[in-house]
């Protein structure tokens, strides 16, 4: 039996207005190579000036994971040549990063937890982007110099499931802190996975393989599964030492395999040395206080939802995993929806009708709109069944006013006892034989009378009022 060892490196693109070492904007919708300056292009004489906001966001992340925030940190120069890096080096933090030694707790479905150690989080400048079109390759340097926070875990995860739980929690924290949009498809949250295996019970760490830049949780889990299978097969075939080497691999989603990209460099290969053009980074008392002043995080919000709204741990987890969904729910409650029904209509009814991973907040149904629908069910204006019909109508017609739709579709419940009594009297008269059978002991016929009454009212009868009147007349 083998044990899987997984460590993760996550590059988070910070949402500062300007780049890490210059005033160029970090907008990626601009025409290629227009958000550039002498610093971005590494022209002679151009000197870096550190972005204060990037340092602040790095420290806030440190607070969120209970890490040490180094009040004094340093930048280093990492030398390597690649076409999208005109300077032939990257400014990063190797020896003394802004954040060290944190912890992130992941939650399992059975209620248990596990703490994953965060080794470090350091600031660095992103490279540009290579664009390959047939036999032609182009370079867009709009992204060059964008601030990144690289978050490095310890090798504490033992399965792909644990890795995904860690990444989802990390993704959620980043969004709650408003550090980044963390859009994986657009490269704002990029993941490198380090994988190795060892015989169960062995404490030695064997050769690790790095799988680069995977852009979805599903692909990350698949890449881990494939790489673990490859390493196990090599071990069982007796060729582990010759076939499993320290290298960088790519995940090919089409061929469903990991493929060798290049040998993994060590620190010496990069020829690191202190960045000569930047002073040490000193966090003063005012900035340190700002770093400690972070918004409510997912775990705290989850606990507040459980305690304040009386919901289950599971429902609270679903609602707080995503910042926008949590805000949507709280807006529904602010607009008068009862928390219990707000949970159900948001997470089950509305979310169940959306496809392609769309969130409720991205749909045409606003929080106020869904709250109005829930309120009309709560006050017995409409039935739950009618509510589903109205929700379908709103989705098909790009939203609308709930009360107007109720009137238009004629779905308002009838609670008028006089009208319902007349309707029930007619049904009981028409089905006198069934009434006699019911009174002789066939209690199950009560459902028949309810069904007939609902059919006669075209589903508009208030079920509670209807049941009360039926029970009274059949007594």
HUHULIN-V740930 format. One record per helix or strand. SS is the DSSP state (2 for helix, 1 for strand). FROM is the first residue (numbers start at 0). LEN is the number of residues. If there is no record, write none. Layout:
SS/FROM/LEN, SS/FROM/LEN
//
This chain:
1/1/12, 1/17/1, 1/24/1, 2/51/13, 1/67/2, 1/71/2, 1/75/4, 1/81/1, 1/84/1, 1/88/4, 1/98/9, 1/112/13, 1/128/5, 1/135/5, 1/146/7, 1/156/1, 2/159/17, 1/188/11, 1/208/6, 2/216/20, 2/239/4, 1/246/6, 1/256/7, 2/266/4, 1/272/2, 1/280/2, 2/284/8, 2/297/12, 2/312/8, 2/322/12, 2/338/15, 2/359/3, 2/366/12, 2/383/13, 2/401/8, 1/413/1, 2/416/14, 2/431/8, 2/444/12, 1/460/1, 2/462/12
//
